[in-house]
Amino acid sequence: MEKYYFCGRKTINMHTREEKLEAFGRLLDVLDTLRVKCPWDKKQTNESLRANTIEEVFELCDAIVNDDKKNICKELGDVIMHVCFYALMGSETGDFDIADVCNAEADKLIFRHPHVYPPKETLETSKFAEADTSEQVLQNWEQIKLKEKDGNKRVLSGVPTALPSLIKAYRIQDKARNVGFDWEKREDVWNKVREELGELEAEMNKDDKENSEKEFGDFLFSLINAARIYGINPDNALENTNRKFINRFNYIEDHSIKIGKPLTEMTLNEMDKLWDEAKKKEQ
């Protein structure tokens, strides 16, 4: 009886290396066929596929947050398909193919992990050949990237401009930290948070919209910095709060539907009581 891991079904044994390579080759074959025979696939370009790719990545993120193994498997397939599709279009223009993509990534990983793949002594990365902790690995990672032939020329140049602002702020701060630009004592960050909050309050009290927006950004940036220093991922934290709010608000709305009283006709006090009920049910 064949043993395999299919989306949503676990078995004792995973696929063999040969089976994995065969499955990857099958996906490439299917894409080759669709590119020739399917009108939709035939007309796709890098630009037209971009929005779909972003959507697929967010769907994968949703599945990960929900710890939905079946959909993680499914959405990973969609993301891999997009990677292969871009590589296929690259091969059509003669710029690169999936082998170039895989080899370039493997070469990059080897170069950035000198503590696992000892480099020749002549390479500049030889001084990073020892890393006993994940913290050391991260610090070495950013410095090694600056030494790559086609790598980032500046520490922050590797942060994608299209990243959502909250994630971008976290990545900017994290990259700066990896080259030593950080608070000496983590509790010192709270002075900065309080300073930025005070400046925000002052501008808001003046009803100065333009400066209030600037100071609000500074305050958020300082708060994200505090989260990072204390080992909290602010994006995950905010997403958990978003979901918590949705669940509690849905509880209020479900009650309003049940009693036939629209939310717009409920008092704030009534909604607060239901909100507290929802909180208790979470415990």
C-alpha positions in Angstrom: 0.0 0.0 0.0 1.4 3.4 -1.0 2.3 5.7 1.9 2.1 9.4 1.3 1.4 12.7 2.8 -1.5 14.4 1.1 -3.1 17.7 2.2 -5.0 16.9 5.3 -3.8 13.2 5.6 -0.8 12.1 7.6 1.0 8.9 7.2 3.9 7.4 9.1 6.3 7.7 6.2 6.9 10.8 4.0 7.8 10.5 0.3 11.2 9.4 -0.8 13.7 11.8 -2.4 12.9 10.3 -5.7 9.2 10.7 -5.2 9.6 14.3 -4.3 11.7 15.0 -7.4 9.2 13.2 -9.5 6.3 15.2 -8.1 8.2 18.5 -8.7 8.9 17.4 -12.3 5.2 16.6 -12.7 4.2 20.1 -11.6 6.7 21.6 -14.1 5.2 19.3 -16.9 1.7 20.5 -16.0 2.7 24.1 -16.2 4.4 23.6 -19.5 1.2 22.1 -20.9 -1.0 24.8 -19.5 1.2 27.5 -20.8 0.7 26.2 -24.3 -2.9 25.0 -24.2 -4.8 27.1 -21.7 -5.9 30.6 -22.9 -5.6 32.1 -19.4 -2.2 30.7 -18.7 -0.9 31.6 -22.1 -1.5 35.3 -21.7 0.0 35.7 -18.3 3.0 38.0 -17.7 5.0 38.8 -14.6 2.9 42.0 -14.1 -0.4 40.3 -14.5 0.5 37.4 -12.1 1.9 39.7 -9.4 -1.5 40.5 -7.7 -2.4 36.8 -7.7 0.9 35.9 -6.1 0.4 38.5 -3.3 -3.1 37.0 -2.7 -1.8 33.5 -2.6 0.9 34.4 0.0 -1.7 36.1 2.2 -3.9 33.0 2.0 -0.9 30.9 3.1 -0.4 33.3 6.0 -4.0 32.9 7.0 -3.7 29.1 7.0 -0.5 29.3 9.1 -2.2 31.6 11.6 -5.1 29.2 11.9 -2.7 26.2 12.1 -4.8 24.7 9.4 -2.5 21.9 8.1 -4.7 20.9 5.2 -4.9 24.5 3.9 -1.2 25.1 4.6 -0.4 22.2 2.3 -2.9 23.5 -0.3 -1.7 27.1 -0.2 2.0 26.1 -0.3 1.2 24.3 -3.6 -0.3 27.6 -5.0 2.8 29.5 -3.9 5.2 27.0 -5.4 3.1 27.0 -8.6 3.6 30.8 -8.9 7.3 30.4 -8.3 7.5 27.8 -11.1 5.3 30.0 -13.3 7.6 33.0 -13.0 10.6 30.7 -13.8 8.8 29.3 -16.8 8.2 32.8 -18.2 11.9 33.6 -17.4 12.9 30.6 -19.5 10.8 31.9 -22.4 12.7 35.1 -22.6 16.0 33.3 -22.1 16.8 35.1 -18.8 16.6 32.2 -16.3 14.8 29.0 -15.6 13.8 27.0 -12.5 17.2 25.4 -12.3 18.8 28.8 -12.2 16.4 29.8 -9.4 17.1 26.7 -7.4 20.9 26.8 -7.9 21.1 30.5 -7.1 19.1 30.0 -3.9 21.3 27.0 -2.9 24.5 28.9 -3.6 23.2 31.8 -1.5 22.2 29.6 1.5 25.7 28.0 1.4 27.4 31.3 1.3 25.4 32.7 4.1 25.9 29.7 6.4 29.7 29.5 6.7 29.2 27.9 10.2 27.6 24.9 8.4 29.5 25.0 5.1 33.0 26.1 6.1 34.4 28.5 3.4 37.9 28.6 2.1 40.2 30.7 4.2 40.6 33.2 1.4 36.9 34.1 1.5 35.9 37.1 3.6 33.1 35.0 5.2 35.7 32.8 6.9 35.5 35.0 10.0 31.9 34.0 10.4 32.6 30.3 10.4 31.5 30.0 14.0 28.0 30.6 15.2 26.7 28.8 18.3 23.4 30.6 18.7 20.6 31.7 16.4 21.4 35.3 17.5 24.9 35.0 16.1 23.6 33.5 12.9 21.3 36.5 12.4 24.0 39.0 13.1 26.4 37.3 10.7 23.6 37.0 8.1 23.3 40.7 7.5 27.0 41.3 7.3 27.5 38.4 4.9 24.8 39.7 2.7 26.7 42.9 2.2 29.7 40.9 0.9 27.8 39.1 -1.7 28.7 39.9 -5.3 25.2 40.7 -6.3 23.9 41.3 -2.8 22.5 44.3 -1.0 24.9 47.3 -1.0 23.3 48.8 2.1 22.0 47.2 5.3 18.4 48.4 4.7 18.3 48.0 0.9 17.0 44.4 1.4 13.7 45.6 2.9 11.1 45.4 0.1 9.3 48.7 -0.4 6.0 46.9 -1.0 6.0 45.3 2.5 3.0 46.3 4.7 4.2 49.2 6.9 4.0 47.4 10.2 6.1 44.5 9.0 8.5 46.8 7.2 9.1 48.8 10.4 9.9 45.6 12.2 12.3 44.4 9.5 14.0 47.8 9.3 14.7 47.7 13.0 15.7 44.1 13.0 18.3 44.6 10.2 19.7 47.7 12.0 20.0 45.6 15.2 22.0 42.9 13.4 24.8 45.3 12.7 24.8 46.7 16.3 22.4 49.6 16.1 20.1 49.0 19.0 19.5 49.9 22.6 22.1 48.9 25.1 19.5 48.1 27.7 16.1 47.0 26.5 14.2 48.9 29.2 15.6 52.1 27.7 13.2 51.8 24.8 10.3 52.8 27.1 11.7 56.3 27.5 11.5 56.6 23.8 7.9 55.3 23.7 6.9 57.7 26.4 8.6 60.6 24.6 6.9 59.8 21.3 3.5 59.4 23.0 3.9 62.8 24.7 4.8 64.5 21.4 1.8 62.8 19.8 -0.6 64.0 22.5 0.8 67.5 22.2 0.1 67.7 18.5 -3.3 66.1 18.8 -4.3 68.6 21.5 -3.4 71.3 19.0 -5.6 69.6 16.4 -2.7 69.7 14.0 -3.6 66.9 11.6 -0.4 66.9 9.6 2.0 66.9 12.5 -0.3 64.5 14.4 0.1 62.0 11.6 3.9 62.3 11.7 4.0 61.9 15.4 1.6 59.0 15.3 4.0 57.2 12.9 6.9 57.9 15.3 4.9 56.5 18.2 4.0 53.4 16.3 7.6 52.9 15.2 8.8 53.2 18.8 6.1 50.7 20.0 7.1 48.2 17.3 10.7 48.7 18.4 9.7 47.8 22.0 7.8 44.7 20.8 10.9 43.6 18.9 13.3 44.1 21.8 11.0 42.1 24.1 10.7 39.2 21.6 7.2 39.9 20.4 6.3 39.9 16.7 4.0 43.0 16.4 2.3 41.7 13.3 1.3 38.4 14.9 0.3 40.3 18.1 -2.0 42.7 16.1 -3.4 39.9 14.0 -4.3 38.0 17.2 -6.1 41.1 18.5 -7.9 41.6 15.2 -9.2 38.1 15.4 -10.1 38.4 19.0 -12.1 41.6 18.3 -13.9 40.0 15.3 -14.9 37.0 17.5 -16.2 39.2 20.3 -18.0 41.6 17.9 -19.5 38.7 16.1 -20.9 37.4 19.5 -22.6 40.8 19.9 -24.0 40.7 16.4 -25.2 37.1 16.8 -27.1 38.1 19.9 -28.7 41.1 18.1 -29.8 38.8 15.3 -31.1 36.2 17.8 -33.3 38.8 19.7 -34.3 40.6 16.5 -32.8 43.9 17.6 -30.4 45.6 15.1 -27.0 46.7 16.4 -27.9 50.3 15.6 -30.7 50.1 18.1 -28.7 48.6 20.9 -27.1 50.9 23.5 -23.4 51.0 24.2 -24.1 49.6 27.7 -25.9 46.6 26.1 -23.0 45.9 23.8 -20.5 46.3 26.5 -22.2 43.6 28.6 -22.3 41.2 25.6 -18.6 42.0 25.0 -17.8 41.0 28.6 -19.7 37.8 28.1 -17.7 37.0 25.0 -14.5 37.6 26.9 -15.5 35.2 29.7 -16.3 32.5 27.1 -12.7 32.8 25.8 -11.3 31.8 29.2 
